[in-house]
């Protein structure tokens, strides 16, 4: 079975962009959110992988059920609060050099 990658940049705009939408559009966005959560929960067993990117990784952006099933997380330079939200690690923000652009840290504490 082939692997399928679903990539979505600015997922916050997709999942939170319901203000000012029609009823039909809101229903469609709710279905998309449900489908993304289902893919995160069950997709790996069938070869589906998610790549979700957002500048707003708080609890209201990515559904908790979906976030709990993400295997790999990467964070750019962020404060202690964001590094805790993304990586469950408040010291991660101190490990990324502030004067160097393009550095990231993963959930295992590896800076690259």
Phi and psi restraints in degrees (range 20) as a CNS / XPLOR table:
assign (resid 1 and name C) (resid 2 and name N)
       (resid 2 and name CA) (resid 2 and name C) 1.0 -76.3 20.0 2
assign (resid 2 and name N) (resid 2 and name CA)
       (resid 2 and name C) (resid 3 and name N) 1.0 153.8 20.0 2
assign (resid 2 and name C) (resid 3 and name N)
       (resid 3 and name CA) (resid 3 and name C) 1.0 -89.5 20.0 2
assign (resid 3 and name N) (resid 3 and name CA)
       (resid 3 and name C) (resid 4 and name N) 1.0 146.1 20.0 2
assign (resid 3 and name C) (resid 4 and name N)
       (resid 4 and name CA) (resid 4 and name C) 1.0 -123.4 20.0 2
assign (resid 4 and name N) (resid 4 and name CA)
       (resid 4 and name C) (resid 5 and name N) 1.0 132.6 20.0 2
assign (resid 4 and name C) (resid 5 and name N)
       (resid 5 and name CA) (resid 5 and name C) 1.0 -110.6 20.0 2
assign (resid 5 and name N) (resid 5 and name CA)
       (resid 5 and name C) (resid 6 and name N) 1.0 125.1 20.0 2
assign (resid 5 and name C) (resid 6 and name N)
       (resid 6 and name CA) (resid 6 and name C) 1.0 -106.6 20.0 2
assign (resid 6 and name N) (resid 6 and name CA)
       (resid 6 and name C) (resid 7 and name N) 1.0 116.0 20.0 2
assign (resid 6 and name C) (resid 7 and name N)
       (resid 7 and name CA) (resid 7 and name C) 1.0 -114.4 20.0 2
assign (resid 7 and name N) (resid 7 and name CA)
       (resid 7 and name C) (resid 8 and name N) 1.0 135.9 20.0 2
assign (resid 7 and name C) (resid 8 and name N)
       (resid 8 and name CA) (resid 8 and name C) 1.0 -140.8 20.0 2
assign (resid 8 and name N) (resid 8 and name CA)
       (resid 8 and name C) (resid 9 and name N) 1.0 113.1 20.0 2
assign (resid 8 and name C) (resid 9 and name N)
       (resid 9 and name CA) (resid 9 and name C) 1.0 -87.4 20.0 2
assign (resid 9 and name N) (resid 9 and name CA)
       (resid 9 and name C) (resid 10 and name N) 1.0 147.5 20.0 2
assign (resid 9 and name C) (resid 10 and name N)
       (resid 10 and name CA) (resid 10 and name C) 1.0 54.3 20.0 2
assign (resid 10 and name N) (resid 10 and name CA)
       (resid 10 and name C) (resid 11 and name N) 1.0 51.7 20.0 2
assign (resid 10 and name C) (resid 11 and name N)
       (resid 11 and name CA) (resid 11 and name C) 1.0 -61.5 20.0 2
assign (resid 11 and name N) (resid 11 and name CA)
       (resid 11 and name C) (resid 12 and name N) 1.0 -24.6 20.0 2
assign (resid 11 and name C) (resid 12 and name N)
       (resid 12 and name CA) (resid 12 and name C) 1.0 -63.1 20.0 2
assign (resid 12 and name N) (resid 12 and name CA)
       (resid 12 and name C) (resid 13 and name N) 1.0 -39.5 20.0 2
assign (resid 12 and name C) (resid 13 and name N)
       (resid 13 and name CA) (resid 13 and name C) 1.0 -63.1 20.0 2
assign (resid 13 and name N) (resid 13 and name CA)
       (resid 13 and name C) (resid 14 and name N) 1.0 -34.1 20.0 2
assign (resid 13 and name C) (resid 14 and name N)
       (resid 14 and name CA) (resid 14 and name C) 1.0 -74.9 20.0 2
assign (resid 14 and name N) (resid 14 and name CA)
       (resid 14 and name C) (resid 15 and name N) 1.0 -45.7 20.0 2
assign (resid 14 and name C) (resid 15 and name N)
       (resid 15 and name CA) (resid 15 and name C) 1.0 -83.6 20.0 2
assign (resid 15 and name N) (resid 15 and name CA)
       (resid 15 and name C) (resid 16 and name N) 1.0 -23.9 20.0 2
assign (resid 15 and name C) (resid 16 and name N)
       (resid 16 and name CA) (resid 16 and name C) 1.0 -106.4 20.0 2
assign (resid 16 and name N) (resid 16 and name CA)
       (resid 16 and name C) (resid 17 and name N) 1.0 -5.2 20.0 2
assign (resid 16 and name C) (resid 17 and name N)
       (resid 17 and name CA) (resid 17 and name C) 1.0 -81.5 20.0 2
assign (resid 17 and name N) (resid 17 and name CA)
       (resid 17 and name C) (resid 18 and name N) 1.0 50.9 20.0 2
assign (resid 17 and name C) (resid 18 and name N)
       (resid 18 and name CA) (resid 18 and name C) 1.0 -99.9 20.0 2
assign (resid 18 and name N) (resid 18 and name CA)
       (resid 18 and name C) (resid 19 and name N) 1.0 -12.1 20.0 2
assign (resid 18 and name C) (resid 19 and name N)
       (resid 19 and name CA) (resid 19 and name C) 1.0 -68.7 20.0 2
assign (resid 19 and name N) (resid 19 and name CA)
       (resid 19 and name C) (resid 20 and name N) 1.0 131.2 20.0 2
assign (resid 19 and name C) (resid 20 and name N)
       (resid 20 and name CA) (resid 20 and name C) 1.0 79.2 20.0 2
assign (resid 20 and name N) (resid 20 and name CA)
       (resid 20 and name C) (resid 21 and name N) 1.0 7.7 20.0 2
assign (resid 20 and name C) (resid 21 and name N)
       (resid 21 and name CA) (resid 21 and name C) 1.0 -90.5 20.0 2
assign (resid 21 and name N) (resid 21 and name CA)
       (resid 21 and name C) (resid 22 and name N) 1.0 156.9 20.0 2
assign (resid 21 and name C) (resid 22 and name N)
       (resid 22 and name CA) (resid 22 and name C) 1.0 -73.6 20.0 2
assign (resid 22 and name N) (resid 22 and name CA)
       (resid 22 and name C) (resid 23 and name N) 1.0 167.8 20.0 2
assign (resid 22 and name C) (resid 23 and name N)
       (resid 23 and name CA) (resid 23 and name C) 1.0 -59.4 20.0 2
assign (resid 23 and name N) (resid 23 and name CA)
       (resid 23 and name C) (resid 24 and name N) 1.0 -42.4 20.0 2
assign (resid 23 and name C) (resid 24 and name N)
       (resid 24 and name CA) (resid 24 and name C) 1.0 -64.0 20.0 2
assign (resid 24 and name N) (resid 24 and name CA)
       (resid 24 and name C) (resid 25 and name N) 1.0 -42.1 20.0 2
assign (resid 24 and name C) (resid 25 and name N)
       (resid 25 and name CA) (resid 25 and name C) 1.0 -65.5 20.0 2
assign (resid 25 and name N) (resid 25 and name CA)
       (resid 25 and name C) (resid 26 and name N) 1.0 -40.0 20.0 2
assign (resid 25 and name C) (resid 26 and name N)
       (resid 26 and name CA) (resid 26 and name C) 1.0 -63.3 20.0 2
assign (resid 26 and name N) (resid 26 and name CA)
       (resid 26 and name C) (resid 27 and name N) 1.0 -40.5 20.0 2
assign (resid 26 and name C) (resid 27 and name N)
       (resid 27 and name CA) (resid 27 and name C) 1.0 -64.6 20.0 2
assign (resid 27 and name N) (resid 27 and name CA)
       (resid 27 and name C) (resid 28 and name N) 1.0 -40.1 20.0 2
assign (resid 27 and name C) (resid 28 and name N)
       (resid 28 and name CA) (resid 28 and name C) 1.0 -64.2 20.0 2
assign (resid 28 and name N) (resid 28 and name CA)
       (resid 28 and name C) (resid 29 and name N) 1.0 -44.0 20.0 2
assign (resid 28 and name C) (resid 29 and name N)
       (resid 29 and name CA) (resid 29 and name C) 1.0 -64.0 20.0 2
assign (resid 29 and name N) (resid 29 and name CA)
       (resid 29 and name C) (resid 30 and name N) 1.0 -36.6 20.0 2
assign (resid 29 and name C) (resid 30 and name N)
       (resid 30 and name CA) (resid 30 and name C) 1.0 -65.1 20.0 2
assign (resid 30 and name N) (resid 30 and name CA)
       (resid 30 and name C) (resid 31 and name N) 1.0 -39.8 20.0 2
assign (resid 30 and name C) (resid 31 and name N)
       (resid 31 and name CA) (resid 31 and name C) 1.0 -65.5 20.0 2
assign (resid 31 and name N) (resid 31 and name CA)
       (resid 31 and name C) (resid 32 and name N) 1.0 -40.0 20.0 2
assign (resid 31 and name C) (resid 32 and name N)
       (resid 32 and name CA) (resid 32 and name C) 1.0 -63.0 20.0 2
assign (resid 32 and name N) (resid 32 and name CA)
       (resid 32 and name C) (resid 33 and name N) 1.0 -44.6 20.0 2
assign (resid 32 and name C) (resid 33 and name N)
       (resid 33 and name CA) (resid 33 and name C) 1.0 -60.3 20.0 2
assign (resid 33 and name N) (resid 33 and name CA)
       (resid 33 and name C) (resid 34 and name N) 1.0 -42.9 20.0 2
assign (resid 33 and name C) (resid 34 and name N)
       (resid 34 and name CA) (resid 34 and name C) 1.0 -63.3 20.0 2
assign (resid 34 and name N) (resid 34 and name CA)
       (resid 34 and name C) (resid 35 and name N) 1.0 -41.5 20.0 2
assign (resid 34 and name C) (resid 35 and name N)
       (resid 35 and name CA) (resid 35 and name C) 1.0 -67.0 20.0 2
assign (resid 35 and name N) (resid 35 and name CA)
       (resid 35 and name C) (resid 36 and name N) 1.0 -39.3 20.0 2
assign (resid 35 and name C) (resid 36 and name N)
       (resid 36 and name CA) (resid 36 and name C) 1.0 -63.1 20.0 2
assign (resid 36 and name N) (resid 36 and name CA)
       (resid 36 and name C) (resid 37 and name N) 1.0 -42.4 20.0 2
assign (resid 36 and name C) (resid 37 and name N)
       (resid 37 and name CA) (resid 37 and name C) 1.0 -63.6 20.0 2
assign (resid 37 and name N) (resid 37 and name CA)
       (resid 37 and name C) (resid 38 and name N) 1.0 -40.3 20.0 2
assign (resid 37 and name C) (resid 38 and name N)
       (resid 38 and name CA) (resid 38 and name C) 1.0 -64.3 20.0 2
assign (resid 38 and name N) (resid 38 and name CA)
       (resid 38 and name C) (resid 39 and name N) 1.0 -43.0 20.0 2
assign (resid 38 and name C) (resid 39 and name N)
       (resid 39 and name CA) (resid 39 and name C) 1.0 -61.3 20.0 2
assign (resid 39 and name N) (resid 39 and name CA)
       (resid 39 and name C) (resid 40 and name N) 1.0 -40.5 20.0 2
assign (resid 39 and name C) (resid 40 and name N)
       (resid 40 and name CA) (resid 40 and name C) 1.0 -64.8 20.0 2
assign (resid 40 and name N) (resid 40 and name CA)
       (resid 40 and name C) (resid 41 and name N) 1.0 -38.0 20.0 2
assign (resid 40 and name C) (resid 41 and name N)
       (resid 41 and name CA) (resid 41 and name C) 1.0 -77.3 20.0 2
assign (resid 41 and name N) (resid 41 and name CA)
       (resid 41 and name C) (resid 42 and name N) 1.0 -42.2 20.0 2
assign (resid 41 and name C) (resid 42 and name N)
       (resid 42 and name CA) (resid 42 and name C) 1.0 -119.2 20.0 2
assign (resid 42 and name N) (resid 42 and name CA)
       (resid 42 and name C) (resid 43 and name N) 1.0 -10.3 20.0 2
assign (resid 42 and name C) (resid 43 and name N)
       (resid 43 and name CA) (resid 43 and name C) 1.0 -65.4 20.0 2
assign (resid 43 and name N) (resid 43 and name CA)
       (resid 43 and name C) (resid 44 and name N) 1.0 -37.0 20.0 2
assign (resid 43 and name C) (resid 44 and name N)
       (resid 44 and name CA) (resid 44 and name C) 1.0 -58.8 20.0 2
assign (resid 44 and name N) (resid 44 and name CA)
       (resid 44 and name C) (resid 45 and name N) 1.0 -34.4 20.0 2
assign (resid 44 and name C) (resid 45 and name N)
       (resid 45 and name CA) (resid 45 and name C) 1.0 -62.6 20.0 2
assign (resid 45 and name N) (resid 45 and name CA)
       (resid 45 and name C) (resid 46 and name N) 1.0 -23.1 20.0 2
assign (resid 45 and name C) (resid 46 and name N)
       (resid 46 and name CA) (resid 46 and name C) 1.0 -110.5 20.0 2
assign (resid 46 and name N) (resid 46 and name CA)
       (resid 46 and name C) (resid 47 and name N) 1.0 8.5 20.0 2
assign (resid 46 and name C) (resid 47 and name N)
       (resid 47 and name CA) (resid 47 and name C) 1.0 89.0 20.0 2
assign (resid 47 and name N) (resid 47 and name CA)
       (resid 47 and name C) (resid 48 and name N) 1.0 14.6 20.0 2
assign (resid 47 and name C) (resid 48 and name N)
       (resid 48 and name CA) (resid 48 and name C) 1.0 -95.1 20.0 2
assign (resid 48 and name N) (resid 48 and name CA)
       (resid 48 and name C) (resid 49 and name N) 1.0 135.6 20.0 2
assign (resid 48 and name C) (resid 49 and name N)
       (resid 49 and name CA) (resid 49 and name C) 1.0 -129.1 20.0 2
assign (resid 49 and name N) (resid 49 and name CA)
       (resid 49 and name C) (resid 50 and name N) 1.0 141.6 20.0 2
assign (resid 49 and name C) (resid 50 and name N)
       (resid 50 and name CA) (resid 50 and name C) 1.0 -106.1 20.0 2
assign (resid 50 and name N) (resid 50 and name CA)
       (resid 50 and name C) (resid 51 and name N) 1.0 139.4 20.0 2
assign (resid 50 and name C) (resid 51 and name N)
       (resid 51 and name CA) (resid 51 and name C) 1.0 -126.6 20.0 2
assign (resid 51 and name N) (resid 51 and name CA)
       (resid 51 and name C) (resid 52 and name N) 1.0 103.3 20.0 2
assign (resid 51 and name C) (resid 52 and name N)
       (resid 52 and name CA) (resid 52 and name C) 1.0 -112.6 20.0 2
assign (resid 52 and name N) (resid 52 and name CA)
       (resid 52 and name C) (resid 53 and name N) 1.0 130.6 20.0 2
assign (resid 52 and name C) (resid 53 and name N)
       (resid 53 and name CA) (resid 53 and name C) 1.0 -123.5 20.0 2
assign (resid 53 and name N) (resid 53 and name CA)
       (resid 53 and name C) (resid 54 and name N) 1.0 138.5 20.0 2
assign (resid 53 and name C) (resid 54 and name N)
       (resid 54 and name CA) (resid 54 and name C) 1.0 -156.1 20.0 2
assign (resid 54 and name N) (resid 54 and name CA)
       (resid 54 and name C) (resid 55 and name N) 1.0 152.7 20.0 2
assign (resid 54 and name C) (resid 55 and name N)
       (resid 55 and name CA) (resid 55 and name C) 1.0 -95.1 20.0 2
assign (resid 55 and name N) (resid 55 and name CA)
       (resid 55 and name C) (resid 56 and name N) 1.0 -3.7 20.0 2
assign (resid 55 and name C) (resid 56 and name N)
       (resid 56 and name CA) (resid 56 and name C) 1.0 -126.3 20.0 2
assign (resid 56 and name N) (resid 56 and name CA)
       (resid 56 and name C) (resid 57 and name N) 1.0 81.3 20.0 2
assign (resid 56 and name C) (resid 57 and name N)
       (resid 57 and name CA) (resid 57 and name C) 1.0 -88.0 20.0 2
assign (resid 57 and name N) (resid 57 and name CA)
       (resid 57 and name C) (resid 58 and name N) 1.0 26.0 20.0 2
assign (resid 57 and name C) (resid 58 and name N)
       (resid 58 and name CA) (resid 58 and name C) 1.0 -73.1 20.0 2
assign (resid 58 and name N) (resid 58 and name CA)
       (resid 58 and name C) (resid 59 and name N) 1.0 176.6 20.0 2
assign (resid 58 and name C) (resid 59 and name N)
       (resid 59 and name CA) (resid 59 and name C) 1.0 -64.6 20.0 2
assign (resid 59 and name N) (resid 59 and name CA)
       (resid 59 and name C) (resid 60 and name N) 1.0 -23.5 20.0 2
assign (resid 59 and name C) (resid 60 and name N)
       (resid 60 and name CA) (resid 60 and name C) 1.0 -83.9 20.0 2
assign (resid 60 and name N) (resid 60 and name CA)
       (resid 60 and name C) (resid 61 and name N) 1.0 -14.6 20.0 2
assign (resid 60 and name C) (resid 61 and name N)
       (resid 61 and name CA) (resid 61 and name C) 1.0 -85.0 20.0 2
assign (resid 61 and name N) (resid 61 and name CA)
       (resid 61 and name C) (resid 62 and name N) 1.0 -58.5 20.0 2
assign (resid 61 and name C) (resid 62 and name N)
       (resid 62 and name CA) (resid 62 and name C) 1.0 -99.1 20.0 2
assign (resid 62 and name N) (resid 62 and name CA)
       (resid 62 and name C) (resid 63 and name N) 1.0 125.9 20.0 2
assign (resid 62 and name C) (resid 63 and name N)
       (resid 63 and name CA) (resid 63 and name C) 1.0 -55.8 20.0 2
assign (resid 63 and name N) (resid 63 and name CA)
       (resid 63 and name C) (resid 64 and name N) 1.0 137.9 20.0 2
assign (resid 63 and name C) (resid 64 and name N)
       (resid 64 and name CA) (resid 64 and name C) 1.0 -54.8 20.0 2
assign (resid 64 and name N) (resid 64 and name CA)
       (resid 64 and name C) (resid 65 and name N) 1.0 -38.9 20.0 2
assign (resid 64 and name C) (resid 65 and name N)
       (resid 65 and name CA) (resid 65 and name C) 1.0 -63.1 20.0 2
assign (resid 65 and name N) (resid 65 and name CA)
       (resid 65 and name C) (resid 66 and name N) 1.0 -38.3 20.0 2
assign (resid 65 and name C) (resid 66 and name N)
       (resid 66 and name CA) (resid 66 and name C) 1.0 -71.3 20.0 2
assign (resid 66 and name N) (resid 66 and name CA)
       (resid 66 and name C) (resid 67 and name N) 1.0 -46.6 20.0 2
assign (resid 66 and name C) (resid 67 and name N)
       (resid 67 and name CA) (resid 67 and name C) 1.0 -61.5 20.0 2
assign (resid 67 and name N) (resid 67 and name CA)
       (resid 67 and name C) (resid 68 and name N) 1.0 -37.0 20.0 2
assign (resid 67 and name C) (resid 68 and name N)
       (resid 68 and name CA) (resid 68 and name C) 1.0 -66.0 20.0 2
assign (resid 68 and name N) (resid 68 and name CA)
       (resid 68 and name C) (resid 69 and name N) 1.0 -22.1 20.0 2
assign (resid 68 and name C) (resid 69 and name N)
       (resid 69 and name CA) (resid 69 and name C) 1.0 -100.9 20.0 2
assign (resid 69 and name N) (resid 69 and name CA)
       (resid 69 and name C) (resid 70 and name N) 1.0 6.3 20.0 2
assign (resid 69 and name C) (resid 70 and name N)
       (resid 70 and name CA) (resid 70 and name C) 1.0 -81.5 20.0 2
assign (resid 70 and name N) (resid 70 and name CA)
       (resid 70 and name C) (resid 71 and name N) 1.0 122.4 20.0 2
assign (resid 70 and name C) (resid 71 and name N)
       (resid 71 and name CA) (resid 71 and name C) 1.0 -78.2 20.0 2
assign (resid 71 and name N) (resid 71 and name CA)
       (resid 71 and name C) (resid 72 and name N) 1.0 -30.5 20.0 2
assign (resid 71 and name C) (resid 72 and name N)
       (resid 72 and name CA) (resid 72 and name C) 1.0 -133.7 20.0 2
assign (resid 72 and name N) (resid 72 and name CA)
       (resid 72 and name C) (resid 73 and name N) 1.0 130.0 20.0 2
assign (resid 72 and name C) (resid 73 and name N)
       (resid 73 and name CA) (resid 73 and name C) 1.0 -127.2 20.0 2
assign (resid 73 and name N) (resid 73 and name CA)
       (resid 73 and name C) (resid 74 and name N) 1.0 139.8 20.0 2
assign (resid 73 and name C) (resid 74 and name N)
       (resid 74 and name CA) (resid 74 and name C) 1.0 -127.6 20.0 2
assign (resid 74 and name N) (resid 74 and name CA)
       (resid 74 and name C) (resid 75 and name N) 1.0 137.5 20.0 2
assign (resid 74 and name C) (resid 75 and name N)
       (resid 75 and name CA) (resid 75 and name C) 1.0 -129.3 20.0 2
assign (resid 75 and name N) (resid 75 and name CA)
       (resid 75 and name C) (resid 76 and name N) 1.0 133.4 20.0 2
assign (resid 75 and name C) (resid 76 and name N)
       (resid 76 and name CA) (resid 76 and name C) 1.0 -81.7 20.0 2
assign (resid 76 and name N) (resid 76 and name CA)
       (resid 76 and name C) (resid 77 and name N) 1.0 -168.4 20.0 2
assign (resid 76 and name C) (resid 77 and name N)
       (resid 77 and name CA) (resid 77 and name C) 1.0 -59.8 20.0 2
assign (resid 77 and name N) (resid 77 and name CA)
       (resid 77 and name C) (resid 78 and name N) 1.0 126.7 20.0 2
assign (resid 77 and name C) (resid 78 and name N)
       (resid 78 and name CA) (resid 78 and name C) 1.0 -151.7 20.0 2
assign (resid 78 and name N) (resid 78 and name CA)
       (resid 78 and name C) (resid 79 and name N) 1.0 165.3 20.0 2
assign (resid 78 and name C) (resid 79 and name N)
       (resid 79 and name CA) (resid 79 and name C) 1.0 -80.3 20.0 2
assign (resid 79 and name N) (resid 79 and name CA)
       (resid 79 and name C) (resid 80 and name N) 1.0 179.8 20.0 2
assign (resid 79 and name C) (resid 80 and name N)
       (resid 80 and name CA) (resid 80 and name C) 1.0 -61.6 20.0 2
assign (resid 80 and name N) (resid 80 and name CA)
       (resid 80 and name C) (resid 81 and name N) 1.0 -36.7 20.0 2
assign (resid 80 and name C) (resid 81 and name N)
       (resid 81 and name CA) (resid 81 and name C) 1.0 -65.6 20.0 2
assign (resid 81 and name N) (resid 81 and name CA)
       (resid 81 and name C) (resid 82 and name N) 1.0 -48.3 20.0 2
assign (resid 81 and name C) (resid 82 and name N)
       (resid 82 and name CA) (resid 82 and name C) 1.0 -65.5 20.0 2
assign (resid 82 and name N) (resid 82 and name CA)
       (resid 82 and name C) (resid 83 and name N) 1.0 -39.6 20.0 2
assign (resid 82 and name C) (resid 83 and name N)
       (resid 83 and name CA) (resid 83 and name C) 1.0 -66.2 20.0 2
assign (resid 83 and name N) (resid 83 and name CA)
       (resid 83 and name C) (resid 84 and name N) 1.0 -30.4 20.0 2
assign (resid 83 and name C) (resid 84 and name N)
       (resid 84 and name CA) (resid 84 and name C) 1.0 -69.0 20.0 2
assign (resid 84 and name N) (resid 84 and name CA)
       (resid 84 and name C) (resid 85 and name N) 1.0 -42.6 20.0 2
assign (resid 84 and name C) (resid 85 and name N)
       (resid 85 and name CA) (resid 85 and name C) 1.0 -63.9 20.0 2
assign (resid 85 and name N) (resid 85 and name CA)
       (resid 85 and name C) (resid 86 and name N) 1.0 -44.1 20.0 2
assign (resid 85 and name C) (resid 86 and name N)
       (resid 86 and name CA) (resid 86 and name C) 1.0 -80.7 20.0 2
assign (resid 86 and name N) (resid 86 and name CA)
       (resid 86 and name C) (resid 87 and name N) 1.0 -48.6 20.0 2
assign (resid 86 and name C) (resid 87 and name N)
       (resid 87 and name CA) (resid 87 and name C) 1.0 -109.8 20.0 2
assign (resid 87 and name N) (resid 87 and name CA)
       (resid 87 and name C) (resid 88 and name N) 1.0 -3.2 20.0 2
assign (resid 87 and name C) (resid 88 and name N)
       (resid 88 and name CA) (resid 88 and name C) 1.0 58.4 20.0 2
assign (resid 88 and name N) (resid 88 and name CA)
       (resid 88 and name C) (resid 89 and name N) 1.0 38.8 20.0 2
assign (resid 88 and name C) (resid 89 and name N)
       (resid 89 and name CA) (resid 89 and name C) 1.0 -150.0 20.0 2
assign (resid 89 and name N) (resid 89 and name CA)
       (resid 89 and name C) (resid 90 and name N) 1.0 109.5 20.0 2
assign (resid 89 and name C) (resid 90 and name N)
       (resid 90 and name CA) (resid 90 and name C) 1.0 -76.0 20.0 2
assign (resid 90 and name N) (resid 90 and name CA)
       (resid 90 and name C) (resid 91 and name N) 1.0 -21.8 20.0 2
assign (resid 90 and name C) (resid 91 and name N)
       (resid 91 and name CA) (resid 91 and name C) 1.0 -83.2 20.0 2
assign (resid 91 and name N) (resid 91 and name CA)
       (resid 91 and name C) (resid 92 and name N) 1.0 -6.3 20.0 2
assign (resid 91 and name C) (resid 92 and name N)
       (resid 92 and name CA) (resid 92 and name C) 1.0 -60.6 20.0 2
assign (resid 92 and name N) (resid 92 and name CA)
       (resid 92 and name C) (resid 93 and name N) 1.0 -35.3 20.0 2
assign (resid 92 and name C) (resid 93 and name N)
       (resid 93 and name CA) (resid 93 and name C) 1.0 -65.7 20.0 2
assign (resid 93 and name N) (resid 93 and name CA)
       (resid 93 and name C) (resid 94 and name N) 1.0 -27.4 20.0 2
assign (resid 93 and name C) (resid 94 and name N)
       (resid 94 and name CA) (resid 94 and name C) 1.0 -79.7 20.0 2
assign (resid 94 and name N) (resid 94 and name CA)
       (resid 94 and name C) (resid 95 and name N) 1.0 -18.2 20.0 2
assign (resid 94 and name C) (resid 95 and name N)
       (resid 95 and name CA) (resid 95 and name C) 1.0 -86.4 20.0 2
assign (resid 95 and name N) (resid 95 and name CA)
       (resid 95 and name C) (resid 96 and name N) 1.0 -15.2 20.0 2
assign (resid 95 and name C) (resid 96 and name N)
       (resid 96 and name CA) (resid 96 and name C) 1.0 -93.5 20.0 2
assign (resid 96 and name N) (resid 96 and name CA)
       (resid 96 and name C) (resid 97 and name N) 1.0 121.4 20.0 2
assign (resid 96 and name C) (resid 97 and name N)
       (resid 97 and name CA) (resid 97 and name C) 1.0 -58.5 20.0 2
assign (resid 97 and name N) (resid 97 and name CA)
       (resid 97 and name C) (resid 98 and name N) 1.0 132.9 20.0 2
assign (resid 97 and name C) (resid 98 and name N)
       (resid 98 and name CA) (resid 98 and name C) 1.0 -75.7 20.0 2
assign (resid 98 and name N) (resid 98 and name CA)
       (resid 98 and name C) (resid 99 and name N) 1.0 -23.3 20.0 2
assign (resid 98 and name C) (resid 99 and name N)
       (resid 99 and name CA) (resid 99 and name C) 1.0 -97.8 20.0 2
assign (resid 99 and name N) (resid 99 and name CA)
       (resid 99 and name C) (resid 100 and name N) 1.0 8.0 20.0 2
assign (resid 99 and name C) (resid 100 and name N)
       (resid 100 and name CA) (resid 100 and name C) 1.0 -122.2 20.0 2
assign (resid 100 and name N) (resid 100 and name CA)
       (resid 100 and name C) (resid 101 and name N) 1.0 122.3 20.0 2
assign (resid 100 and name C) (resid 101 and name N)
       (resid 101 and name CA) (resid 101 and name C) 1.0 -81.4 20.0 2
assign (resid 101 and name N) (resid 101 and name CA)
       (resid 101 and name C) (resid 102 and name N) 1.0 153.7 20.0 2
assign (resid 101 and name C) (resid 102 and name N)
       (resid 102 and name CA) (resid 102 and name C) 1.0 78.7 20.0 2
assign (resid 102 and name N) (resid 102 and name CA)
       (resid 102 and name C) (resid 103 and name N) 1.0 23.0 20.0 2
assign (resid 102 and name C) (resid 103 and name N)
       (resid 103 and name CA) (resid 103 and name C) 1.0 -104.3 20.0 2
assign (resid 103 and name N) (resid 103 and name CA)
       (resid 103 and name C) (resid 104 and name N) 1.0 142.1 20.0 2
assign (resid 103 and name C) (resid 104 and name N)
       (resid 104 and name CA) (resid 104 and name C) 1.0 -133.8 20.0 2
assign (resid 104 and name N) (resid 104 and name CA)
       (resid 104 and name C) (resid 105 and name N) 1.0 164.2 20.0 2
assign (resid 104 and name C) (resid 105 and name N)
       (resid 105 and name CA) (resid 105 and name C) 1.0 -133.3 20.0 2
assign (resid 105 and name N) (resid 105 and name CA)
       (resid 105 and name C) (resid 106 and name N) 1.0 141.9 20.0 2
assign (resid 105 and name C) (resid 106 and name N)
       (resid 106 and name CA) (resid 106 and name C) 1.0 -100.3 20.0 2
assign (resid 106 and name N) (resid 106 and name CA)
       (resid 106 and name C) (resid 107 and name N) 1.0 179.5 20.0 2
assign (resid 106 and name C) (resid 107 and name N)
       (resid 107 and name CA) (resid 107 and name C) 1.0 -68.7 20.0 2
assign (resid 107 and name N) (resid 107 and name CA)
       (resid 107 and name C) (resid 108 and name N) 1.0 -11.5 20.0 2
assign (resid 107 and name C) (resid 108 and name N)
       (resid 108 and name CA) (resid 108 and name C) 1.0 -95.3 20.0 2
assign (resid 108 and name N) (resid 108 and name CA)
       (resid 108 and name C) (resid 109 and name N) 1.0 1.9 20.0 2
assign (resid 108 and name C) (resid 109 and name N)
       (resid 109 and name CA) (resid 109 and name C) 1.0 86.5 20.0 2
assign (resid 109 and name N) (resid 109 and name CA)
       (resid 109 and name C) (resid 110 and name N) 1.0 12.2 20.0 2
assign (resid 109 and name C) (resid 110 and name N)
       (resid 110 and name CA) (resid 110 and name C) 1.0 -88.4 20.0 2
assign (resid 110 and name N) (resid 110 and name CA)
       (resid 110 and name C) (resid 111 and name N) 1.0 122.3 20.0 2
assign (resid 110 and name C) (resid 111 and name N)
       (resid 111 and name CA) (resid 111 and name C) 1.0 -89.6 20.0 2
assign (resid 111 and name N) (resid 111 and name CA)
       (resid 111 and name C) (resid 112 and name N) 1.0 132.6 20.0 2
